[in-house]
Amino acid sequence: MTELPPLDTSMLPPGIRSRFVDGINGLRVHYLEAGYEMPGRPCLLLLHGFPELAYSWRKVMVPLAAAGYHVVAPDQRGYGRTTGWDPDYDGDLGSYRLLNLVRDTMGLVAALGYRSVAAVVGHDFGASVAAWCTLVRPDIFRAMALMSAPFAGPPALPLGTAVPTPVPDVHEALTRLDRPRKHYQWYYSTRPANVDMQNCKQGVRDFLRAYYHHKSSDWKQNQPFPLQSWTAGELAKLPTYYVMDLHQDMAETVAAEMPSPNEIADNKWLPDSELSVYAREYERNGFQGGLQWYRCRTGGAFNAELQIFSGRTIDVPSVFIAGMQDWGIYQTPGAIDRMRTSACTDMRGCHLLDGAGHWVQQEQPERVAKYLLEFLDTLA
């Protein structure tokens, strides 16, 4: 991969700068930072999800820095201006497994001169990385905030010699519904998914505009509720960006919900100038780097190493923040309840913000910063 320059300062809010650090688990990591002017500040580490960037944290970084923190948000492996990752579908999938993503994060913390961070904050798939960071190395990641994606605990370790009861194939059952469907994570794991999005008919920019709109509170049909079970009939209640029509790809799925020109002009949380940052990065890189994360999850090849942590809980202080109009809270039935009752033993708040969908730290940044700072105040 060609080494890239930092983001131009004109793309960033005042007080945020774009930098690189080399030699991080094979990566040259691009990160944004705020509160860098004064040494010795406690560090906050912010981890983005899909299809996002470090740039997704731009609206909360300065308020957090103003409270006395050194705020760091990297482009994670497979994303943005970070380089050194394998972009090939047939390449090194193992480098994207969760424990190696934790290793990336540990390496960045050490390279920045810290033995620990005050808190790790993760959104979407970044929440999975944040959760595993705190599960595996609570001495480094001393508190945790998750956004949009609850953590239900590590996978269980099968015990005993009894033959397990076969689990019905929910994906086959989805295809046999009256309206045949498929789950987006398994679609993202297929070879065509990257090309479907990068070379889509509407272009990457309009694809992202429709995708972000469809999962936001601007799409008024986002009125989530808990699902009862991991069954085809229940999963089919999810919007099509989660459980897709069988014969459509993701670009076709979201194209049907493209916002009108007036809706785009009225969008305050993601104006066209900011959307352009995402569009340029994904036009250059494609989506395969992020899609590899889904392949690690759906393929099951790396579950055995995660089962080593079976029964272990996250015991550092934790908080959960999400949009009230975010279906991500409920896409895995029961996950939020397991997070609050068993997976995290020191959960200090669960905040669902009205007027926010999946992109909570962009749709409601002031309230997200407020809840994060209130949480951080409890750690003193």
N, C-alpha and C positions, 0 to 999 in steps of 0.2 A: 504494500500500500504506500502511496505517496504521502510524505509528511505534509501536513496542512498548517496554515497559519492560524493564530488565534482568531476568535470572532472579533470583528470590528467593533470598537467601542460604541459606534452609533447604533448598534443593534441591542445594546445592553442598557439597563437603567443606570443612572449615575451611582457610583459606589460599588459596582460589580466589575470585576476584570476576568479575562480569559487567559488561562495559562496551561502549560504542559509539564508533566514530570515523566521521566524515562525510567525504564527498567522495572516496571511493576508487573511481575508474573508474566513476562513476555510482552507487555503492552507499553505503548507510549500513551499515557492517560491525559486526555483533555479534561480540564475542570474549570468551573466558574467559582469565584470566591468573593466574599464580602466580609468586612471587618478585619482585613489583613493588615491594616495600617499599624496596629499596636500588637507587639509580640506578647506571648504569655496568656492569650485569651483561651478559654475552653472552646473546644471544637465541636461543631454540629455537622454531621455528615448526612446529606440528603441524596436518596437513591430513587431514580425515576423508573418508570415502567415502559410499556409498549402501547402505541408507537410514539415514543417521546424522546426527550433529550434532557441533559442538565438544564437547558434553557427553560424547562417546564417549572423550575423553582424560582424564576426571576422575580416574581411578585412577592415572595415571602422572605427572600434572602436579606434585603436591606433592613426590614423591621427586626429581624432576628439579630443581625449584626449591631443594630442600634442598642439592643439590650445587653451588649457586651460579649457576643460570641464571634468566633471565627467560623464562618459558614462556608462549607465546601460542598459543591455538587458536581460529581463527575459524569461525563458521558460513559456509560458502562460498556462492558465488553460487547461488541457487535453494533455499537451506536456512534453516530456523530463524528467528532474529530479525533476520538480515540482510535489508534491504529495498532496493528500487530495481531489482530484477531483473524481467524480463518473465515472467509466469506463464502466458502464452497459448500453446497448442500452435501456433497460427498466427502467433505473434509473432516476435521477433528471435532466431532460432536462432543466428545468428553470434556473439552475445554470449557464448555458452556454449562456443565453440571453445577448444581447449587454449591457444593463444597468448594469448587474452584472459583466461583464468583465470590464466595466468602474470602478466599485467599487473595483475590484481586483487591478486595476492600481493605483487608488487613495490611497489604503491601502499601496501599495509598496512605493509610493512616501513619504507618511507620515512616514513609518517605517524607511526609510533611512535618516530621519531628515529634509526633505524639506517641505516648505509650497507651493512651486511651482517649475516647471521645466522651463528651458529656451525654450525647444521645445520638443514635442512628435513627433516621426518619425515612421510611420507605413508602412509596405509592405504587399501587397496581403490582406488577411483578417485582418491582423494587421492594415491596413490602415482604415478599417471600425471602429476598436476600437479607433484608434487615432482621427478619425473624430468625433466620438461621445464623446470622452473625451473633445475635444475643444468646441463642441456644448453645452455640458451640464455644464462644469466647466472651462470656459475660465480664471478664476482667478488662477487656478492651472496650466493649460496647456496653456501657454502664446504665443505659436507659434506652427505651425504644418507643417510637411513635409509628403506628401503622395507619395507612390511609387506603380506603376503598377495598382492600383485600384482607379479610380476616385470616388469622393463622390458627388452624385447628389442632396443631401438634404434629410431631413426626409420625411417619407411618409405623403401624404396629408390626412387631416382630412375630411371625407365625411360631406358635409353640405346640409341642406335642407331635404325635405321629398320626393322628386321625386325618383322614382325607377331608380337605375343606369342602364345604358345600359350594357347588359351582354358582358363580354369580351370573345372572342373566346379562346378555350382551345388550346394553342400552343403546349402542350405536346401530345395531341391526334393528332393534325395536323402533328407533327414530325413523329409519327408512321405510317402515311398514305403516306409519301413521297415515290417516286419510290425507293429510298434507305432509308429504315426506320431508324429513328434516335431517340435519347433520350438525354436530357440535363444532363450534368455531375453533376450539383448541386442536381438535383432530384435523380439521381442515388446514389450520396453520402448519401442521406437521407434514403436509403433503408437498411433494416436489413442485407442483405448479403454483403454489400460493404466492411466492415472491414475484414471479413473473406476472401473475394475475394483477397484482397491485402496482408494481413498478411500471408495467407497460399497459396499464388499463386505458380504456377508450377515452375517459374524461381527463386523463393526466394526473400525475401525483398530487399536484396542488389541489385540484377539485376533489380528488379522492379523500385527501386528508380533511378538507373543509367539511365534506359530508360525514366522514367518520367521526370527527370531533363533535359535530352538531348532533348526530344521532345518539351519542352517548351522554350528552349534556342535559342540563335542565331546560334548555331551549326547546328540546323535542318534548312536547307536552304529554306525549303518551308514556313517558317514563314515570310510572307510578308503581314502584316495586312493592312486593310483599313476600313474606317467607314461603318457600316451597316445602312441601311435605316430605319429599323423598327424591332419590336419584333414580328416577324412572322416566321413561320416554314421555308419558302423559304429563308429568309435572314439568320436565325440562322444556316441553313445547310451549309452556306459558311464558318463557323468556322471550325478549325481543329478538328479531332476526340477526342483530349483530352478535348475539351469543349462540342462538340455535337457528342456523341458517336454513333457508329453503334448499332442498337437496341438490338441485341442479343449478344453483347460482354460486358464483364466487363472491368474495367479500366486496370487491369493487362494484359489482352489479347490485349487491345487497344494499349498500349505503347510497348508491346513486339515486335510488327511489326516494330518498329522504334529503336530497340536496336542498339546503335552505335557499330561499328566494333572494334576489339582489337586495331587497329592502331589509330582510333579516340579516344578511351579511353586513350591510352598512350600519345596522343598529347594534351589532355585536361589539360589546365593550371589553370582554375578557379575552378575545382573540381577534383583534383587527387584522386586516390583510397584511400590514407591515410585519406583524409578528408571525402570522402563518407562513410568510415567505421564508423565515429562518428554518422551520421544519421542512418545507418543501425542498429547499436547496440541499439540505443534508440527505434527505431520503431519495431525491433524484440522483444524487451522486453515489450513495452507498447501496441503495435498494433496501429491502426489509429482511434479508435472510439472516443477518446477525441476530436480530431480535427473535426471529422465528425459530432459531436453533434452541432458544430457551424452552419454547413450547414442546419441541421434539424431545428434549430431555425429560420433560414432565410426562408426556403422553406415552412415550415408548417404554417406560418402566425399566430401562437398562441400568439406571443408577439408583434404583430404590433400595437395593441391598445395603449400600453404604449408608443411606439415610436411616435404615432400620437399626443401625448400631445405637441410635439415640432414642429408640422406642421407649416410651414412658417418661422421658425427660421433659421437664417443664421449663418455661421461661420465667425466671424468678426476679429479673430486674424490674424496676418501675416501668410501667407501660401505659400507653393511652391509644385509643382508636378514634380516628376522625374520618368522616365520609360525608358525601352528599346524601341528603334525604331522597333525592331522585336518582340514586345510583343503584342499578340492579346488581352491581358487583358485590354488594354486601350479601346477597342471597343466592348468587349463582351456584354455590356449593351448599346444598341444604344442610342446615345445622352448624355450619362452620362458625358463625359469629357467636352462637351460644356456647360451643366448645371452647372458643377462645376466652370468653369471659368467665367460664365456670371451672375450666381445668387446664387449658394449655398455658395460660398466663396467670401466675399466682399473685401478682401485685398490680392488677389493672386499676388505674386511678381515674379513669374516665372513658366514656364512650359517647362521642358527640356526633349527631347526625344533623347536618346543616341544611336547612330549607333554602331553596334557590341554587342548589349545586347538584349536578349529576356526577359523572365519573371523574371529571377533571377538577376536583374540589379545590386544590391549591391555586388553580387559575381562575375558577369561577367565583370563589369566595376567599380571596387571599387575606383580607384584613381579619376575618373571623378565624381562619386557620392559624395565622400568626398569633392571634390572641390566645387561642386554646393551647398552642404549643408553648407559649411563654408562661401561661398559668401552670401547665404541667411541669415545665422546667423549674418554676419557683418551688414546687413541692419537693424537689430533690435537694434543696439547700439544707 
